[in-house]
Amino acid sequence: MPFSFKRLLIGQPIATARAHEERLPKIIALPVFASDALSSTAYATQEIMLALALTVGFASAPGTLANLGKVMPIALFIGVLLVIVSISYRQTIFAYPNGGGAYIVAKENLGQTPGLIAAASLLIDYVLTVAVSIAAGVAAITSAFGGLLPHTVGLCLFFIALITLANLRGIKESGAIFAIPSYLFVVSIIALISVGFYRHYNGGLTPYAPLQAQAGIVNPEYLKSLSLFLLLRAFSSGCTALSGIEAISNGIPAFRKPESRNAAITLTWMSTILITLFLGVTALTYVSGAQPIFVTHIVNGAQQLVVHHGHVADPNETIISVLARMVFGGTSFSWFYFIVQAGTAMILILAANTAYADFPRLTSILATDRYMPRQLANIGDRLAFNNGIIALAVCASILIVLFHGSVTALISLYAIGVFLSFTLSQAGMVVHWLRDRTGNWRASMLVNGLAATATAIVVTIITITKFRGGAWMVVVAIPLIVLILRKIHAHYRSVAKQLSLEGYRPRQGMRHHVLVLAPDIHRGVIPALQYARSISDDVKALHISIDPAREARVRKRWTQYSRGVPLAILPSPFRSLVDPISDYIDRLQSSEPNCIVTIVVPEFVPTGWWPKLLHGQAALMLNLKLRFKPGVVVIGVPYHIEAYVEIPKGYDPSHFQAGEKVCNGVLPPLQDEPISRRTR
């Protein structure tokens, strides 16, 4: 049943020989690797405006929108930066066709530590991508259906589980599932921008009323002195539009051949669409006067409610929702508002799929390099990195719960990791061109150098402006993750050294002691005794004396059923099963330091899952306690029984003694077995 249920959820296994069939065509690769970048157009403009909104009505004349007018210059700067970074990553794609992105580039050209910093930055970025994207998608849903707002965290966790399940089915199948929603978003936003500008220039679009700010809450001079800081903060908030640009360079092996060419074409498509949507939404917001709805917390805890058209508006509505209501509301196409919201919600939720495509691949590379647990390099039966997918889902779910699914709270942690990895990747490419010096290397180095400089400035701005808002957590987390990666690597190096055959000489004259745990004398113990005698001539049974009645029964029956295996009774005054055995092993090993001790544990295994819960787990407990003891092996010998059998009338096992009839449920004496091994 569990096996069938698993197949129902994730499908039938895919043979390794069919791996090439799972590679992505460009039309599917675009939504898989670009959904994160494209989705940022749904909130990047809003984040710029929210940062600028602190100065509305104070740094300029009260009640005006002068400072929000700066949104377009900021957006244009971000657009230029986006072009530079896109061109730089095209060069990375051709220079490193095996993928790996910033981690591989930084490690090979700048050294181990910069490579690990890039890896840690990307790991954090991918986890935040899932958390922010899912939270933003749910925010789009709750903007349209306000009654769902109290269920934000539950909805976020549901969508994380849904995308996790889709990715466990394989990257090609998940890409096909998510392609239509991604293209629906692109088409709906292009329609929103086009119709919005058409109605604006034809006079059919009514601008939003100016913000009516409450005056006198704070000192204008205080905010005026922070104007440059707030502009930089707005710029850093808008730079979230660049998140996901690196995704294609990390996943080149997932493309169909020729991989680099197809990846570069897909990157060009993605960048063109992203710039068009981001600048289009920002420009429409600017000309229409639309504002994101918010409550500002200024100084000394004072709150300022934003007022639209003379009434306090819904503080949870997104800028895309505001634009869609303005453009399509009051027209015969008002239903298209819900199309826009549906497309926005889906692309924001599916933006997490980019992280699901890249995080498991990056962790598999790190695991191969022995910086992460090796299980993360394992490929599942659907040719997906299942362990990495599940690890990403768990980490993102924890963030959602901790930050209550708030986009604003999570966005403060965002972008530092991605821009730090941008900087290290582009700096690594500069070193690469200095070493390579082939083709038009000078121009390539100039582009990568410009990108490295620009992204270094951006990451500095983001760190300074968002440090107190939560960015300090990322600043602390990156070196902590690097330290963990180094510790893992040191462990694997130590293991490799200790397992190396170089200079190794096997121990000679090693004696093998086999100890059979005999909690009682019954049918479950006899196979364990037979097994022990088949692997060694030095066999001894151990009975831990906890129950005097049971000890007496074992002593009485032992001679008849043991076939000459000696029995040692170990007292246990504190009723411990493990401690007397451990002490006995210590005494053996102290007298014979080179000996091997095997503990054979009989265990009867009933059919069904719940009857197993009714019996002790001695073998499991001994394994947990003794497996880390050098020179000790624990082996369980199962004796399979039915959970229920027909019981003869009048049967009472407590009344039977050794030697009675087999049909009454009592063991017969052991028969002689052929001597097929050397005896002492």
ChimeraX attribute file (.defattr): number of C-alpha atoms within 10 A of each C-alpha:
attribute: neighborCount
match mode: 1-to-1
recipient: residues
	/A:1	6
	/A:2	7
	/A:3	7
	/A:4	10
	/A:5	10
	/A:6	11
	/A:7	13
	/A:8	10
	/A:9	12
	/A:10	16
	/A:11	15
	/A:12	13
	/A:13	12
	/A:14	17
	/A:15	10
	/A:16	12
	/A:17	7
	/A:18	10
	/A:19	12
	/A:20	12
	/A:21	11
	/A:22	17
	/A:23	19
	/A:24	25
	/A:25	17
	/A:26	18
	/A:27	12
	/A:28	22
	/A:29	27
	/A:30	24
	/A:31	29
	/A:32	31
	/A:33	31
	/A:34	28
	/A:35	32
	/A:36	29
	/A:37	25
	/A:38	29
	/A:39	31
	/A:40	26
	/A:41	27
	/A:42	27
	/A:43	25
	/A:44	24
	/A:45	30
	/A:46	24
	/A:47	23
	/A:48	28
	/A:49	25
	/A:50	21
	/A:51	21
	/A:52	24
	/A:53	23
	/A:54	19
	/A:55	23
	/A:56	20
	/A:57	21
	/A:58	24
	/A:59	20
	/A:60	14
	/A:61	11
	/A:62	18
	/A:63	15
	/A:64	17
	/A:65	20
	/A:66	15
	/A:67	19
	/A:68	20
	/A:69	16
	/A:70	16
	/A:71	23
	/A:72	18
	/A:73	11
	/A:74	20
	/A:75	24
	/A:76	16
	/A:77	13
	/A:78	22
	/A:79	21
	/A:80	12
	/A:81	18
	/A:82	22
	/A:83	16
	/A:84	18
	/A:85	25
	/A:86	22
	/A:87	18
	/A:88	25
	/A:89	26
	/A:90	21
	/A:91	19
	/A:92	27
	/A:93	26
	/A:94	17
	/A:95	16
	/A:96	17
	/A:97	19
	/A:98	17
	/A:99	27
	/A:100	25
	/A:101	28
	/A:102	35
	/A:103	27
	/A:104	25
	/A:105	26
	/A:106	29
	/A:107	20
	/A:108	16
	/A:109	20
	/A:110	19
	/A:111	13
	/A:112	15
	/A:113	14
	/A:114	22
	/A:115	24
	/A:116	25
	/A:117	26
	/A:118	29
	/A:119	28
	/A:120	26
	/A:121	28
	/A:122	29
	/A:123	23
	/A:124	24
	/A:125	27
	/A:126	31
	/A:127	24
	/A:128	25
	/A:129	30
	/A:130	31
	/A:131	33
	/A:132	31
	/A:133	30
	/A:134	34
	/A:135	29
	/A:136	31
	/A:137	30
	/A:138	28
	/A:139	27
	/A:140	28
	/A:141	24
	/A:142	20
	/A:143	22
	/A:144	17
	/A:145	10
	/A:146	14
	/A:147	10
	/A:148	15
	/A:149	15
	/A:150	10
	/A:151	12
	/A:152	20
	/A:153	20
	/A:154	16
	/A:155	20
	/A:156	28
	/A:157	21
	/A:158	14
	/A:159	18
	/A:160	25
	/A:161	16
	/A:162	11
	/A:163	21
	/A:164	21
	/A:165	18
	/A:166	20
	/A:167	25
	/A:168	24
	/A:169	23
	/A:170	22
	/A:171	25
	/A:172	20
	/A:173	17
	/A:174	22
	/A:175	25
	/A:176	15
	/A:177	16
	/A:178	21
	/A:179	20
	/A:180	15
	/A:181	20
	/A:182	25
	/A:183	15
	/A:184	18
	/A:185	25
	/A:186	20
	/A:187	13
	/A:188	20
	/A:189	24
	/A:190	17
	/A:191	14
	/A:192	24
	/A:193	23
	/A:194	15
	/A:195	14
	/A:196	25
	/A:197	20
	/A:198	14
	/A:199	15
	/A:200	17
	/A:201	10
	/A:202	9
	/A:203	10
	/A:204	12
	/A:205	19
	/A:206	12
	/A:207	15
	/A:208	16
	/A:209	14
	/A:210	16
	/A:211	22
	/A:212	19
	/A:213	17
	/A:214	16
	/A:215	13
	/A:216	10
	/A:217	14
	/A:218	14
	/A:219	12
	/A:220	17
	/A:221	11
	/A:222	12
	/A:223	18
	/A:224	15
	/A:225	11
	/A:226	13
	/A:227	17
	/A:228	11
	/A:229	15
	/A:230	20
	/A:231	20
	/A:232	21
	/A:233	23
	/A:234	27
	/A:235	27
	/A:236	29
	/A:237	27
	/A:238	27
	/A:239	30
	/A:240	24
	/A:241	27
	/A:242	27
	/A:243	25
	/A:244	26
	/A:245	24
	/A:246	29
	/A:247	28
	/A:248	31
	/A:249	27
	/A:250	27
	/A:251	25
	/A:252	27
	/A:253	20
	/A:254	23
	/A:255	22
	/A:256	19
	/A:257	15
	/A:258	11
	/A:259	21
	/A:260	25
	/A:261	17
	/A:262	19
	/A:263	31
	/A:264	23
	/A:265	13
	/A:266	24
	/A:267	27
	/A:268	16
	/A:269	14
	/A:270	23
	/A:271	22
	/A:272	14
	/A:273	16
	/A:274	25
	/A:275	22
	/A:276	15
	/A:277	21
	/A:278	25
	/A:279	19
	/A:280	20
	/A:281	25
	/A:282	25
	/A:283	19
	/A:284	19
	/A:285	26
	/A:286	18
	/A:287	17
	/A:288	20
	/A:289	18
	/A:290	21
	/A:291	26
	/A:292	23
	/A:293	21
	/A:294	19
	/A:295	16
	/A:296	16
	/A:297	12
	/A:298	14
	/A:299	11
	/A:300	8
	/A:301	8
	/A:302	10
	/A:303	13
	/A:304	16
	/A:305	18
	/A:306	23
	/A:307	19
	/A:308	17
	/A:309	11
	/A:310	10
	/A:311	10
	/A:312	12
	/A:313	16
	/A:314	16
	/A:315	13
	/A:316	17
	/A:317	20
	/A:318	23
	/A:319	24
	/A:320	27
	/A:321	21
	/A:322	19
	/A:323	25
	/A:324	22
	/A:325	18
	/A:326	21
	/A:327	28
	/A:328	21
	/A:329	16
	/A:330	10
	/A:331	11
	/A:332	8
	/A:333	10
	/A:334	15
	/A:335	13
	/A:336	19
	/A:337	23
	/A:338	16
	/A:339	16
	/A:340	26
	/A:341	23
	/A:342	20
	/A:343	24
	/A:344	31
	/A:345	27
	/A:346	26
	/A:347	32
	/A:348	33
	/A:349	29
	/A:350	30
	/A:351	32
	/A:352	31
	/A:353	31
	/A:354	26
	/A:355	27
	/A:356	30
	/A:357	27
	/A:358	28
	/A:359	26
	/A:360	25
	/A:361	24
	/A:362	25
	/A:363	27
	/A:364	25
	/A:365	20
	/A:366	23
	/A:367	20
	/A:368	16
	/A:369	14
	/A:370	19
	/A:371	22
	/A:372	21
	/A:373	17
	/A:374	16
	/A:375	15
	/A:376	23
	/A:377	23
	/A:378	16
	/A:379	16
	/A:380	15
	/A:381	18
	/A:382	22
	/A:383	20
	/A:384	21
	/A:385	26
	/A:386	24
	/A:387	19
	/A:388	24
	/A:389	24
	/A:390	18
	/A:391	16
	/A:392	24
	/A:393	22
	/A:394	17
	/A:395	16
	/A:396	24
	/A:397	22
	/A:398	14
	/A:399	18
	/A:400	26
	/A:401	16
	/A:402	12
	/A:403	15
	/A:404	16
	/A:405	26
	/A:406	21
	/A:407	20
	/A:408	15
	/A:409	14
	/A:410	24
	/A:411	23
	/A:412	23
	/A:413	24
	/A:414	27
	/A:415	30
	/A:416	29
	/A:417	27
	/A:418	26
	/A:419	29
	/A:420	23
	/A:421	30
	/A:422	30
	/A:423	27
	/A:424	25
	/A:425	30
	/A:426	29
	/A:427	24
	/A:428	28
	/A:429	30
	/A:430	25
	/A:431	18
	/A:432	20
	/A:433	21
	/A:434	13
	/A:435	11
	/A:436	11
	/A:437	12
	/A:438	9
	/A:439	9
	/A:440	9
	/A:441	16
	/A:442	14
	/A:443	11
	/A:444	19
	/A:445	22
	/A:446	14
	/A:447	20
	/A:448	28
	/A:449	20
	/A:450	19
	/A:451	27
	/A:452	27
	/A:453	14
	/A:454	17
	/A:455	24
	/A:456	20
	/A:457	14
	/A:458	22
	/A:459	22
	/A:460	14
	/A:461	19
	/A:462	25
	/A:463	23
	/A:464	17
	/A:465	21
	/A:466	19
	/A:467	16
	/A:468	11
	/A:469	16
	/A:470	16
	/A:471	23
	/A:472	16
	/A:473	13
	/A:474	22
	/A:475	16
	/A:476	10
	/A:477	15
	/A:478	21
	/A:479	15
	/A:480	14
	/A:481	18
	/A:482	21
	/A:483	16
	/A:484	15
	/A:485	22
	/A:486	18
	/A:487	14
	/A:488	17
	/A:489	19
	/A:490	14
	/A:491	14
	/A:492	18
	/A:493	13
	/A:494	12
	/A:495	11
	/A:496	11
	/A:497	11
	/A:498	11
	/A:499	10
	/A:500	10
	/A:501	10
	/A:502	8
	/A:503	5
	/A:504	9
	/A:505	7
	/A:506	7
	/A:507	8
	/A:508	7
	/A:509	8
	/A:510	12
	/A:511	14
	/A:512	17
	/A:513	22
	/A:514	24
	/A:515	23
	/A:516	25
	/A:517	24
	/A:518	25
	/A:519	21
	/A:520	18
	/A:521	20
	/A:522	15
	/A:523	15
	/A:524	20
	/A:525	24
	/A:526	19
	/A:527	16
	/A:528	24
	/A:529	26
	/A:530	15
	/A:531	13
	/A:532	26
	/A:533	18
	/A:534	13
	/A:535	14
	/A:536	16
	/A:537	16
	/A:538	16
	/A:539	21
	/A:540	20
	/A:541	21
	/A:542	20
	/A:543	23
	/A:544	24
	/A:545	21
	/A:546	17
	/A:547	11
	/A:548	9
	/A:549	9
	/A:550	16
	/A:551	17
	/A:552	13
	/A:553	14
	/A:554	20
	/A:555	16
	/A:556	13
	/A:557	16
	/A:558	19
	/A:559	14
	/A:560	14
	/A:561	21
	/A:562	18
	/A:563	16
	/A:564	11
	/A:565	19
	/A:566	13
	/A:567	20
	/A:568	16
	/A:569	15
	/A:570	16
	/A:571	14
	/A:572	17
	/A:573	10
	/A:574	9
	/A:575	13
	/A:576	13
	/A:577	19
	/A:578	16
	/A:579	15
	/A:580	21
	/A:581	21
	/A:582	16
	/A:583	12
	/A:584	12
	/A:585	21
	/A:586	14
	/A:587	12
	/A:588	16
	/A:589	18
	/A:590	10
	/A:591	9
	/A:592	12
	/A:593	13
	/A:594	16
	/A:595	18
	/A:596	18
	/A:597	19
	/A:598	21
	/A:599	25
	/A:600	25
	/A:601	25
	/A:602	24
	/A:603	22
	/A:604	19
	/A:605	18
	/A:606	19
	/A:607	13
	/A:608	10
	/A:609	10
	/A:610	10
	/A:611	13
	/A:612	14
	/A:613	10
	/A:614	9
	/A:615	12
	/A:616	11
	/A:617	13
	/A:618	17
	/A:619	20
	/A:620	15
	/A:621	13
	/A:622	20
	/A:623	20
	/A:624	11
	/A:625	14
	/A:626	19
	/A:627	13
	/A:628	10
	/A:629	12
	/A:630	10
	/A:631	16
	/A:632	19
	/A:633	16
	/A:634	20
	/A:635	17
	/A:636	17
	/A:637	20
	/A:638	17
	/A:639	16
	/A:640	12
	/A:641	12
	/A:642	11
	/A:643	13
	/A:644	9
	/A:645	7
	/A:646	5
	/A:647	10
	/A:648	10
	/A:649	6
	/A:650	6
	/A:651	11
	/A:652	11
	/A:653	10
	/A:654	6
	/A:655	6
	/A:656	13
	/A:657	13
	/A:658	17
	/A:659	13
	/A:660	13
	/A:661	12
	/A:662	10
	/A:663	9
	/A:664	13
	/A:665	15
	/A:666	16
	/A:667	18
	/A:668	15
	/A:669	15
	/A:670	12
	/A:671	8
	/A:672	7
	/A:673	7
	/A:674	6
	/A:675	8
	/A:676	7
	/A:677	11
	/A:678	7
	/A:679	8
	/A:680	5
